[in-house]
Amino acid sequence: MDKTAIRDAATIIVLRDQTTAPAVLMGQRGVTAAFMPGKFVFPGGAVDPHDASVPITPLAPRCDERLAEESALPPNAPAAAAIRELWEETGQILGAPAVWSDAPQGWRGFAASGHQPNGAALEFFFRAVTPAGRPRRFDARFFLADAGDLVTDPDDFSNAEDELAHLQWVHLSDARNFDLPFITQVVLAELSAHIKRGGPPANVPFFRNDDEAHLVSRLGGKGLL
């Protein structure tokens, strides 16, 4: 695999107690990890080939349209990947009850819980490409979800794999005390503004990192809701 190639990826921001003491689910990457070692991050990872074919509750039309902008990736693929990564890295399930007997590799543990991924609980929120020169580069789609839509106990991480350590709910007011990647700081600032505005986002910021003159653009800039 060419590690310099840009890979499609998905990240999920799970927001808890939005109206009282907003917090997001994060964990710490290992200090020997090739990508963002030691940093506190949201759950996420590369889109797998099977993610495009799994049954998923449809996203809102605005999300489908914005995900399709400047992308050949089917919108359901990164959405499913975000839910899979959440399950793998935290043990939390964002799903709809369903019998799923033919789940592909990577999804069998999720399917055994009696659920299929719930895309309707996701909001496409942010997109960013890893800057050139990094050991690995990703075109990451960030999705926002509410902890109230989890079907699991939000404080139970016993089914998590070991990719992220120190899983915890980080209050937005305390986030600056953690060792965060720059792009995570940007996303958290965008999230704080989103909470104050309320309602679905009018557009989705896209950090391209391919042209100094066009570093940031907006997907769905007409505010299609």
N, C-alpha and C positions, 0 to 999 in steps of 0.2 A: 504494500500500500504506500502511495506517495504521501508522506506526512506533511508536505508543503501545500498540498491541494486543499482547497476550501471545502469542508464537509458540511452538509446540512445537519442542524442540531436543534434541539428544543429544550427550553427551560421553563420551570413552573414556579410562580410566586403564589404561595398560599397565604392568604390574608385572614387574620383572626381578630375578632373584637374591633371591627373597623370604627364603630361609632363611640367607643369608650377608650380603649388603650390599644390602638392598632399594633399588631405584631406579625412578623413573617417567619415562615419555617426555613431554617438554614442549618448548614452543617459545615464542618471543616475538612478540606481536602488534605490528604496525606502530605507530609513534608517532602517525600520522594516522588510525588506525582509529576509527570512530565508537563502537565498543564495546570497553571495557577497553584503551585505547591503551597500548602499551609494556609491558603486563603479560605475565608468563610464565604460560602456561595449558596445559591438556591439549588435545589435538585435539578438535574438536567444531564443531557448527553447527546450523542450522535443519533440521528434517525436511522433505524434499521430497515432493511428491505421489507420485512414482514409488516411494518407499521402501516404501510399504505393499504393493506388488504384486510385489516382486522375490522370487525363490526364496531362502529362507534356511533353514539347518539349524535345527530348533526349539530354543528356549530351554528351560531346566529349567522344570517346571510351577510351582515356587515363584516364578520370575521372571515368568512369564505372569500369574499371579494378582496379584502385587504391582503390576505395570505397569498392570493393568486397574483397580486401585482409584482412584476419583475421576478417571477419565480416559475420554474417548470415543475416544482414539487406539488403533488396533489395536496390541497389544504388539510385533508384529514390525516396525512402522514405525520407532520410535526405535532399536530394535536394529540394523536395517539402516542407518539413518542414521549411527549411531556407527561402524560398519565402513566406510561410504563416506567419512566425514570423515577417518578414520584414513588411508585410502588416498590421498585427495586431498592432505592436509596433510603427510603424512610419507612417502608411497610404500610404507608397510608394508601387507601383505596378511594379513588374518585370514580365511582362506577354506578351503573344502573343494574338492578337485579335481572339476571338472564341466565339461561342454561347455555353453556358454550363448550361443546364437546370436542371441537376440532381446532382448538387454539394452537397457533404455531409456536415454535421454539421462542422462548423469551416472554411468552404470554401465559404459559401453562399454570404457573402459580397464581396469577391474577384470576384466570378463568376458574380455577379450583375454588375460589372464594364465592362463586356463584354470581359473578358480575361481568359485564362488558364495560369498556371505557365510556364515560359520560362526557362527550364533547360539548353538550349543551351547558355544562357548568364552567366552561372556559371562555375567557375574553382575550383575544389577541391584543397584546399590550405594547410590545416593543420588539425591535429587530436590530441586531448588530453583527457586524463582521469583525472577526479578530484582526487586529492590525498586522501588516506584513512584518516579517522578521521574527515572529513568534515560532516556537517549535511545532505548534499545531495551530491550524486556523479553522474557524467554524463560522458558518452563516446561521446564527442562532435566532430562533423565534421565541420570544418570551410570552408566556400565557399567565393570566391572572385568574385565580380561583378563590372562592370563599371557603373557609374552613367548615362552615356550616353544611357544605355539600359533601364533605367526607362521610363515608359510611363506616369508618373505623374511629376508634378513640384517638383524638388528636394528640394525646400525650403518651400514646403507646407506640414505641419504636422497636418493639421486640422482634418484628419480622423484617427489619431492615438488613440489607447486606452491609458489608463493611467498608464501602467506598467512602462514605462520609462519617466522620467522628463528631462527637459533641453535638448531636442533633438537638435543636432547641428552638423555641419561639423567641425571636429577637424583637423587642419593642422598637418601633421606629425611632423613638426618642433616645435609645441606647445604641443604635446601629453604628455611630461614629466611633464607638469604643472597640469595635472589632476590626480585624485585619481584612479589609474588603478589596477586591479588584476595583479598578477605576470604573469600569462599566457598571458594576453592581452599585456603586455610589450614585451614578447617573440615574439608574433605574429606580433606586429608592427615592431620589429627589422627585422624579416624575410621578412615583406612586403617592408621595405626600401631597403633591399638587392635585393629583386625581381625586384623592379622598376629600380634599377641600371643595373641589368642583362638584363632585357627585355625578351620578349617571354614567352611561357608557362613554368611553373616550371619543372625542370628535375625530381623531386621527391617530396614527401610530408612528412614533419616531423611528427613523431608520438611520443608524450610524453605519455608514458605508465603509469608511476607512480605506477608500481607494482613490481619493482625490481631495486634496486640501481645500479646493474651492467649493466642493460639494460634500462636505463631511457629513452633514445631517440633512435629511429630507423627511417628508411626511407622507405616509401611505394613507389613502383615503382622505386626502386633504380637503375634499369638499364637504366632509362631515356627514357622509351617508350613514344614517341610523336606521 
